[in-house]
Amino acid sequence: MSAQRVRVKSSAGIYSIYVGEKILPQGLAAHLPAKVPVAMLVDEGVAALPLTLAIFGWLEKRASRVVRVRIPAGERSKSVDEYGRVLRQLAGAGLTRDTWVVAVGGGVTGDLAGFVAATYLRGLPVIQIPTTVVAMVDSSVGGKTGIDLPEGKNLVGAFHPPKAVLADLRWLESLPEAERLAGMGEVIKYGAIADAKLFAAVAKGRPRSMAKVIKRCVEIKAKLAGEDERDLKGRRALLNFGHTVAHGLEGVSAYAGLRHGEAVAIGMVVAAHLSVKTRGLKKKTAEKLKAAIAAYGLPVTHPDLTWEKLSPVMARDKKATLQGIRWVLLRKIGRADLVAGVTEKKVCLALEEVREGRPPKK
Ligand SMILES: NC(=O)c1ccc[n+]([C@@H]2O[C@H](COP(=O)([O-])OP(=O)(O)OC[C@H]3O[C@@H](n4cnc5c(N)ncnc54)[C@H](O)[C@@H]3O)[C@@H](O)[C@H]2O)c1
């Protein structure tokens, strides 16, 4: 087992994230007490993989009992219905307060399982085992859990830091290429907001070491989430670069049209155009960001990029306040700010430019 470790500060104490090869299932031993009941919530997309079966086999030996719950693949599982179904399955199995939740899957399973753990019997400990790039670099870290409503994404949730996160790179071998690329959208995001070197490295093409890239993203997330766990100081909100429009697009398509990372990719292009108009971002830098996104085969435009379609959903964005939508915008690569008071006119222009594939204008 070779793993790199990143520590994250949280209100519930410090927890560790391990990134590496072959860290499962034995890496669980340091975190999961013996002889407790375990609810293993598993993403359907990985349920039959040998690594999942190895984890299940290991848990069966370690735990007093293991209740396995399959989570159907796709964003629709982050719903009130699916949340209720899982809770009822745990209650039906008679799981008690000493139960540990082990979440195995992408961000959808991690967010749902985390929220189940935060709320079932008023809270159970959870270990996150992320299986996608998005889940490894982002959703498993920082303790945000939750589900969507038809009215908007992530509108119901809880802060519930995990006890540990074990990111085993072998999951990426079975990950479909489109999901891997969607994850690279989030990686580009980290570079854009916080690390010009990371951006330059990924903009050059497929990284040679995913372990290094994932670890660096986790470090950035750990720092921002550690400084502002509850998302109240405007630090953690920087992680939402590209997400205002992304959540709008996902809401408009009822979570069926685009992968999260793809929606974020388009959202980053819009935010870059808006940054040119309001933050003095160089046009050439906005174009560089767009080129890096496109180089990973990610979308850089969408027909639904109109104020009429997106503003009702964007207004419910969790960064929105009484002063309106707050945008994460760039001054340069590696330097982002949370910005209020961007005029509707400028947003409309940015949306139009991106929808029509035009370069940004000041
Ligand atoms: N909590 C947070 O801080 C946070 C941060 C970022 C994203 N998110 C959430 O994460 C979700 C997106 O997560 P995602 O991009 O991981 O998508 P996902 O969870 O939908 O997984 C993508 C697809 O890949 C499959 N899959 C997962 N791992 C696999 C593997 N190793 N091999 C083969 N198939 C595999 C899944 O079954 C699914 O079909 C969104 O709901 C988003 O809101 C949350």
The ligand as a MOL file (V3000), in Angstrom:
LIG
                    3D

  0  0  0     0  0            999 V3000
M  V30 BEGIN CTAB
M  V30 COUNTS 44 48 0 0 0
M  V30 BEGIN ATOM
M  V30 1 N -20.3130 17.4300 -1.6800 0
M  V30 2 C -19.5220 18.1550 -2.4280 0
M  V30 3 O -18.7290 18.9740 -1.9160 0
M  V30 4 C -19.5620 17.9800 -3.9160 0
M  V30 5 C -18.5280 18.5150 -4.6970 0
M  V30 6 C -18.5520 18.2550 -6.0680 0
M  V30 7 C -19.5610 17.5090 -6.6330 0
M  V30 8 N -20.5520 17.0330 -5.8280 0 CHG=1
M  V30 9 C -21.6470 16.2330 -6.3840 0
M  V30 10 O -21.0930 15.0690 -6.9930 0
M  V30 11 C -22.0060 14.6060 -7.9780 0
M  V30 12 C -21.2400 14.2040 -9.2070 0
M  V30 13 O -20.3800 13.1630 -8.8720 0
M  V30 14 P -19.6590 12.3000 -10.0100 0
M  V30 15 O -19.1540 13.1780 -11.0690 0
M  V30 16 O -18.7310 11.4140 -9.2870 0 CHG=-1
M  V30 17 O -20.8370 11.5050 -10.6890 0
M  V30 18 P -21.6510 10.1850 -10.2860 0
M  V30 19 O -21.6120 9.9310 -8.8610 0
M  V30 20 O -22.9660 10.3430 -10.9620 0
M  V30 21 O -20.8210 9.0330 -11.0270 0
M  V30 22 C -20.7090 9.0490 -12.4260 0
M  V30 23 C -20.9880 7.7010 -13.0780 0
M  V30 24 O -19.8550 6.8730 -12.9340 0
M  V30 25 C -20.2140 5.6060 -12.3840 0
M  V30 26 N -19.0450 5.1800 -11.6560 0
M  V30 27 C -18.5850 5.6640 -10.4830 0
M  V30 28 N -17.3790 5.1450 -10.1960 0
M  V30 29 C -17.0760 4.2820 -11.1780 0
M  V30 30 C -15.9640 3.4490 -11.4420 0
M  V30 31 N -14.8860 3.4340 -10.6600 0
M  V30 32 N -16.0100 2.6420 -12.5250 0
M  V30 33 C -17.0810 2.6810 -13.3590 0
M  V30 34 N -18.1410 3.4740 -13.1920 0
M  V30 35 C -18.1410 4.2790 -12.1160 0
M  V30 36 C -21.4640 5.8960 -11.6060 0
M  V30 37 O -22.2490 4.7380 -11.4580 0
M  V30 38 C -22.1440 6.9320 -12.4740 0
M  V30 39 O -22.8310 6.3220 -13.5330 0
M  V30 40 C -22.9910 15.7280 -8.1960 0
M  V30 41 O -24.2090 15.4080 -7.5860 0
M  V30 42 C -22.3760 16.9190 -7.5000 0
M  V30 43 O -23.3230 17.8270 -7.0050 0
M  V30 44 C -20.5670 17.2500 -4.4910 0
M  V30 END ATOM
M  V30 BEGIN BOND
M  V30 1 1 1 2
M  V30 2 2 2 3
M  V30 3 1 2 4
M  V30 4 1 4 5
M  V30 5 2 4 44
M  V30 6 2 5 6
M  V30 7 1 6 7
M  V30 8 2 7 8
M  V30 9 1 8 9
M  V30 10 1 8 44
M  V30 11 1 9 10
M  V30 12 1 9 42
M  V30 13 1 10 11
M  V30 14 1 11 12
M  V30 15 1 11 40
M  V30 16 1 12 13
M  V30 17 1 13 14
M  V30 18 2 14 15
M  V30 19 1 14 16
M  V30 20 1 14 17
M  V30 21 1 17 18
M  V30 22 2 18 19
M  V30 23 1 18 20
M  V30 24 1 18 21
M  V30 25 1 21 22
M  V30 26 1 22 23
M  V30 27 1 23 24
M  V30 28 1 23 38
M  V30 29 1 24 25
M  V30 30 1 25 26
M  V30 31 1 25 36
M  V30 32 1 26 27
M  V30 33 1 26 35
M  V30 34 2 27 28
M  V30 35 1 28 29
M  V30 36 1 29 30
M  V30 37 2 29 35
M  V30 38 1 30 31
M  V30 39 2 30 32
M  V30 40 1 32 33
M  V30 41 2 33 34
M  V30 42 1 34 35
M  V30 43 1 36 37
M  V30 44 1 36 38
M  V30 45 1 38 39
M  V30 46 1 40 41
M  V30 47 1 40 42
M  V30 48 1 42 43
M  V30 END BOND
M  V30 END CTAB
M  END
